[in-house]
Amino acid sequence: MRPGIWLAAAASLVLAACSGASSPGSTAVSPPSSEPPTSSPTSAPSQARASKAPVATPNLAPGVIRVFNLEFQPSAIVAAGDLIWAEDHASTNRVYAIDPETGATSASISFTRPCDLAAAFDRIWVADLDTGRLVWIDPASKEVGGEVPGLHGACGVQAVDGALWVAVNDGLARVDPSTGAVTTKKLGGSAFPGAGDPLWAAGYDSGDLLRVDTTSLDVKRTVDHPGGAKEGPPLANGFGSLWVGGSPDRVYRLDPKTGAVGAEIAATQATRLLVTADAVWLTSYPNGVIERIDPTSNQVVFRTKPGGTLNGITEGFGSIWVAETGTGRLYRVDPAATGLAP
């Protein structure tokens, strides 16, 4: 089972298998169709399923406002429009639309093996690893609108500088959201794009950090992971810095141009990183912990431990949302919470 991205996402936990056919070269493809695909039954919408009622318990972890029990196992999540979208590669291989007030599922769409998703350019984009496609969903109709093929081992999708960036088997691919044109940079192995500009990517097998020019796709700088982490640590840009997770007890703050370390922050091992207007948040899959870092003090100012295998994280509807993959839960967290729960 692929436990999950960061990623924003962490590549080490978003991809259990990124092997097989070599990645494509620079290729132009047909624009995404305006009609749902008819040749692939796995991309057609299916009947929506209602999720369980909200968990009613007085024993919520500190800072957790509400928790929903779901009938699937969410990994990556993203808030868009009036819904939360979640992909489940752990059990059902579907993407779900969730009502943030009730936890009810209003739509579900079948994939072969979803491997992260992103909301950008008025669409929901889903990387389908086994079929090598980037599929887009219309958030209004909740139906598949088209796809971009030819992305072997597609995973870890991010939107940066007007394009979509996807980890592929042998490197990193850029997808034009308007035309569907694909350009691939071969890097000798999958590279997972981080969130935010400038574009940095993390080598899945090496943990190397690569600053990539978004126009030429040239690698402008390569630096070792400052903590020695391997297998694609999570990356995110914000507050004039590149934030890097993956170490057992540190989050690193780097200069986004040079990759020089500006600060080492004592924190739980980060699986995914999320930059908001006033903080950097992390989830820890192996430790069941959520933390908030104050970028002014470079300190963790909030820690809570709902437990389980915490994975995807997103911001929306006045809250922070965290997916728990193992038992299928969705946590709603107070974005202003403070305190360091043990």
C-alpha positions as CSV (number, residue, x, y, z in Angstrom):
1,M,0.0,0.0,0.0
2,R,1.2,3.5,-0.8
3,P,0.7,5.4,2.4
4,G,0.9,8.8,0.8
5,I,2.1,13.3,-0.4
6,W,3.0,15.0,0.6
7,L,3.3,16.1,-0.6
8,A,2.0,18.9,-1.0
9,A,3.4,16.9,-0.5
10,A,6.2,13.5,1.2
11,A,7.2,11.5,-1.7
12,S,8.5,8.7,0.5
13,L,4.9,8.2,1.7
14,V,3.0,9.1,-1.4
15,L,4.5,6.5,-3.6
16,A,5.1,2.9,-2.9
17,A,5.9,2.0,-6.5
18,C,7.4,4.3,-9.1
19,S,9.0,1.8,-11.4
20,G,8.2,0.3,-14.8
21,A,8.4,2.0,-18.2
22,S,10.8,4.8,-18.6
23,S,9.4,8.4,-18.6
24,P,8.5,10.0,-21.9
25,G,10.6,12.6,-23.7
26,S,9.4,16.0,-24.7
27,T,5.9,15.4,-26.1
28,A,3.0,17.5,-27.2
29,V,-0.4,15.9,-26.6
30,S,-4.0,16.7,-27.6
31,P,-5.8,19.2,-25.4
32,P,-8.0,17.7,-22.6
33,S,-11.3,16.8,-24.1
34,S,-14.3,18.9,-23.1
35,E,-16.3,15.7,-22.8
36,P,-15.8,12.9,-20.2
37,P,-13.6,10.1,-21.6
38,T,-15.6,7.2,-22.9
39,S,-12.8,4.7,-23.5
40,S,-11.7,4.3,-19.9
41,P,-14.3,3.0,-17.5
42,T,-12.1,3.8,-14.5
43,S,-12.4,7.5,-15.1
44,A,-16.2,7.7,-15.3
45,P,-18.1,9.1,-12.3
46,S,-19.8,6.5,-10.1
47,Q,-22.7,6.6,-7.8
48,A,-21.8,8.7,-4.7
49,R,-21.8,7.1,-1.3
50,A,-22.7,8.8,1.9
51,S,-20.1,8.8,4.6
52,K,-20.8,8.1,8.2
53,A,-22.1,10.7,10.6
54,P,-19.6,13.0,12.4
55,V,-17.9,11.3,15.3
56,A,-19.6,12.4,18.6
57,T,-16.9,12.2,21.3
58,P,-15.8,14.6,24.1
59,N,-12.2,13.3,23.8
60,L,-11.0,15.3,20.8
61,A,-7.3,16.0,20.7
62,P,-6.4,19.6,21.6
63,G,-7.1,22.0,18.8
64,V,-9.3,19.5,16.9
65,I,-12.8,21.1,16.3
66,R,-14.5,18.1,14.7
67,V,-13.8,14.7,13.3
68,F,-15.6,12.8,10.6
69,N,-15.5,9.0,10.1
70,L,-15.4,8.2,6.4
71,E,-16.2,5.0,4.5
72,F,-12.8,5.3,2.7
73,Q,-9.2,6.0,3.6
74,P,-8.2,9.5,2.5
75,S,-4.6,10.3,1.6
76,A,-4.1,13.6,-0.3
77,I,-6.8,16.2,0.3
78,V,-7.6,19.7,-1.1
79,A,-10.3,22.3,-0.4
80,A,-11.9,23.8,-3.5
81,G,-15.2,25.6,-4.0
82,D,-17.5,24.4,-1.3
83,L,-16.1,20.9,-0.9
84,I,-13.1,19.0,0.2
85,W,-11.7,16.6,-2.3
86,A,-9.8,13.5,-1.2
87,E,-8.1,10.6,-3.0
88,D,-8.0,7.1,-1.6
89,H,-5.3,4.9,-3.1
90,A,-5.2,2.8,0.1
91,S,-8.5,0.9,-0.3
92,T,-11.0,2.1,-3.0
93,N,-8.9,3.8,-5.7
94,R,-11.4,6.6,-5.9
95,V,-11.6,10.4,-5.5
96,Y,-14.3,11.8,-3.3
97,A,-16.1,15.1,-2.8
98,I,-16.9,15.7,0.9
99,D,-19.2,18.3,2.4
100,P,-17.2,20.1,5.1
101,E,-20.2,20.7,7.3
102,T,-21.6,17.2,7.4
103,G,-18.8,14.9,6.2
104,A,-21.2,13.4,3.7
105,T,-19.8,12.2,0.3
106,S,-21.5,14.0,-2.6
107,A,-19.6,12.3,-5.4
108,S,-17.0,9.6,-6.0
109,I,-15.0,8.9,-9.1
110,S,-13.1,5.7,-9.9
111,F,-9.4,5.6,-10.9
112,T,-6.9,2.9,-11.4
113,R,-4.5,4.2,-8.8
114,P,-4.8,7.9,-7.8
115,C,-1.5,9.3,-6.6
116,D,-2.2,12.8,-5.2
117,L,-4.4,15.7,-6.4
118,A,-4.4,19.5,-6.7
119,A,-6.9,22.3,-7.2
120,A,-5.8,24.7,-9.9
121,F,-7.1,26.5,-13.0
122,D,-10.7,26.0,-11.9
123,R,-10.3,22.2,-12.0
124,I,-9.4,19.3,-9.7
125,W,-6.3,17.5,-11.1
126,V,-5.6,13.9,-10.2
127,A,-2.5,11.9,-11.0
128,D,-3.4,8.3,-11.9
129,L,-0.2,6.4,-11.4
130,D,-0.8,3.0,-13.1
131,T,-2.4,4.5,-16.2
132,G,0.1,7.4,-16.5
133,R,-2.6,10.0,-16.8
134,L,-3.3,13.4,-15.3
135,V,-7.1,13.5,-15.1
136,W,-9.2,16.7,-14.5
137,I,-12.5,16.9,-12.8
138,D,-15.0,19.8,-13.1
139,P,-15.7,20.8,-9.5
140,A,-19.1,22.2,-10.5
141,S,-20.5,19.1,-12.2
142,K,-18.2,16.7,-10.2
143,E,-17.5,14.8,-13.4
144,V,-14.3,13.9,-15.3
145,G,-13.8,16.5,-18.0
146,G,-10.6,15.2,-19.7
147,E,-7.2,13.8,-19.3
148,V,-3.5,14.2,-20.3
149,P,-1.9,10.8,-21.1
150,G,1.8,9.8,-21.5
151,L,2.9,10.5,-17.9
152,H,4.4,7.2,-16.9
153,G,4.3,6.7,-13.2
154,A,2.4,10.0,-12.6
155,C,2.3,11.2,-9.0
156,G,2.7,14.2,-6.8
157,V,0.9,16.9,-8.8
158,Q,1.5,20.6,-8.0
159,A,0.6,23.8,-9.7
160,V,3.5,26.3,-10.0
161,D,4.0,29.3,-12.2
162,G,1.1,28.7,-14.5
163,A,1.7,25.0,-15.1
164,L,1.1,21.6,-13.6
165,W,4.1,19.7,-12.4
166,V,4.1,15.9,-12.0
167,A,6.6,13.4,-10.8
168,V,7.1,10.7,-13.5
169,N,9.2,7.5,-13.6
170,D,12.4,9.1,-14.8
171,G,12.1,12.7,-13.8
172,L,9.7,15.6,-13.7
173,A,7.0,16.6,-16.2
174,R,5.4,20.0,-17.0
175,V,1.8,20.1,-18.3
176,D,0.2,23.1,-19.9
177,P,-3.3,23.2,-18.4
178,S,-4.8,24.9,-21.4
179,T,-3.4,22.7,-24.2
180,G,-2.4,19.5,-22.4
181,A,1.2,19.8,-23.9
182,V,3.7,17.8,-21.9
183,T,7.4,18.4,-21.5
184,T,9.5,16.0,-19.5
185,K,12.9,16.5,-17.9
186,K,14.8,13.3,-17.4
187,L,16.6,13.3,-14.1
188,G,17.5,9.6,-13.6
189,G,14.6,9.0,-11.3
190,S,11.3,10.4,-10.1
191,A,11.5,14.0,-8.7
192,F,8.5,15.2,-6.7
193,P,7.6,18.9,-7.1
194,G,7.2,21.1,-4.0
195,A,4.5,23.7,-3.5
196,G,5.2,27.3,-4.4
197,D,7.5,29.4,-6.5
198,P,10.5,29.0,-7.2
199,L,10.0,25.4,-8.1
200,W,12.0,22.9,-6.1
201,A,11.7,19.1,-6.5
202,A,12.9,16.3,-4.3
203,G,14.5,13.1,-5.7
204,Y,12.4,10.1,-4.7
205,D,15.4,7.8,-4.4
206,S,18.1,10.2,-3.3
207,G,16.4,13.0,-1.3
208,D,18.4,15.5,-3.4
209,L,16.8,18.9,-3.7
210,L,16.7,20.4,-7.2
211,R,15.8,24.0,-8.1
212,V,14.2,23.8,-11.6
213,D,13.7,26.6,-14.1
214,T,10.0,26.6,-14.9
215,T,10.6,27.8,-18.5
216,S,13.6,25.7,-19.6
217,L,13.3,22.8,-17.1
218,D,17.0,23.1,-16.5
219,V,18.2,22.2,-13.0
220,K,19.8,25.4,-11.7
221,R,21.0,24.1,-8.4
222,T,21.3,20.7,-6.6
223,V,21.8,20.4,-2.9
224,D,21.9,17.5,-0.5
225,H,19.0,17.2,1.9
226,P,20.4,19.0,5.0
227,G,19.4,16.2,7.3
228,G,20.4,13.4,5.1
229,A,16.8,12.2,4.4
230,K,16.1,10.1,1.4
231,E,13.1,9.1,-0.7
232,G,11.6,12.5,-1.6
233,P,11.1,14.7,1.5
234,P,8.2,17.2,1.5
235,L,8.9,20.7,0.2
236,A,7.0,24.0,0.3
237,N,7.7,27.6,-0.4
238,G,6.6,30.5,1.8
239,F,7.8,33.5,3.9
240,G,10.7,33.9,1.5
241,S,12.0,30.5,2.3
242,L,12.0,26.8,1.1
243,W,10.7,24.6,3.9
244,V,12.0,21.0,3.9
245,G,10.8,18.1,6.0
246,G,11.7,14.4,6.1
247,S,14.1,14.4,9.0
248,P,13.1,12.6,12.2
249,D,13.3,15.7,14.4
250,R,13.8,18.7,12.2
251,V,12.2,21.0,9.6
252,Y,14.8,23.0,7.6
253,R,14.3,26.5,6.4
254,L,16.4,27.2,3.3
255,D,17.2,30.1,1.0
256,P,15.0,29.5,-2.0
257,K,17.6,30.6,-4.5
258,T,20.8,29.0,-3.1
259,G,19.5,26.2,-0.9
260,A,21.6,27.4,2.0
261,V,20.2,26.5,5.4
262,G,18.9,29.5,7.3
263,A,17.3,27.7,10.3
264,E,16.9,24.3,11.8
265,I,13.5,23.9,13.6
266,A,12.9,21.3,16.2
267,A,9.8,19.5,14.9
268,T,8.3,16.1,14.4
269,Q,9.1,14.2,11.2
270,A,7.0,15.9,8.5
271,T,5.2,13.8,5.9
272,R,3.5,16.8,4.3
273,L,3.9,20.6,4.6
274,L,1.3,23.3,4.2
275,V,2.1,27.0,4.1
276,T,-0.8,29.4,5.1
277,A,-0.9,33.2,5.5
278,D,0.7,33.1,9.0
279,A,2.2,29.6,9.6
280,V,3.8,26.4,8.3
281,W,1.8,23.3,9.2
282,L,3.0,19.7,9.1
283,T,1.5,16.3,9.4
284,S,3.5,13.3,10.5
285,Y,2.4,9.9,9.1
286,P,4.6,7.8,11.4
287,N,3.9,9.8,14.6
288,G,0.2,10.8,14.3
289,V,1.1,14.4,15.0
290,I,0.0,17.8,13.6
291,E,2.2,20.8,14.2
292,R,2.2,24.5,13.4
293,I,5.4,26.5,13.0
294,D,5.6,30.2,13.6
295,P,7.8,31.6,10.7
296,T,8.7,34.6,12.8
297,S,10.2,32.7,15.7
298,N,11.1,29.5,13.8
299,Q,9.5,27.5,16.6
300,V,6.6,25.0,16.9
301,V,3.8,26.8,18.6
302,F,1.1,24.2,18.4
303,R,1.3,20.4,18.6
304,T,-1.5,17.9,18.8
305,K,-1.6,14.2,18.5
306,P,-4.9,12.7,17.2
307,G,-2.9,9.6,16.5
308,G,-3.1,7.2,13.6
309,T,-1.5,7.7,10.2
310,L,-1.9,11.4,9.5
311,N,-1.4,12.3,5.8
312,G,-2.9,15.0,3.6
313,I,-3.5,18.6,4.8
314,T,-5.3,21.5,3.4
315,E,-6.8,24.9,4.4
316,G,-10.4,25.9,3.8
317,F,-13.6,27.1,5.4
318,G,-11.8,28.8,8.2
319,S,-10.0,25.7,9.3
320,I,-7.1,23.3,8.7
321,W,-8.1,19.9,7.5
322,V,-6.1,16.7,8.0
323,A,-6.7,13.2,6.6
324,E,-6.0,10.1,8.6
325,T,-5.5,7.2,6.2
326,G,-5.4,4.1,8.4
327,T,-8.9,4.3,9.9
328,G,-10.5,6.8,7.5
329,R,-10.9,10.0,9.4
330,L,-11.0,13.7,8.5
331,Y,-10.0,16.1,11.2
332,R,-11.0,19.8,11.3
333,V,-8.4,21.8,13.3
334,D,-8.5,25.3,14.7
335,P,-6.0,27.4,12.7
336,A,-5.3,29.6,15.7
337,A,-4.8,26.9,18.3
338,T,-1.7,27.0,20.5
339,G,-0.1,24.8,23.0
340,L,2.2,21.8,22.8
341,A,0.3,18.6,23.7
342,P,2.6,15.7,24.6
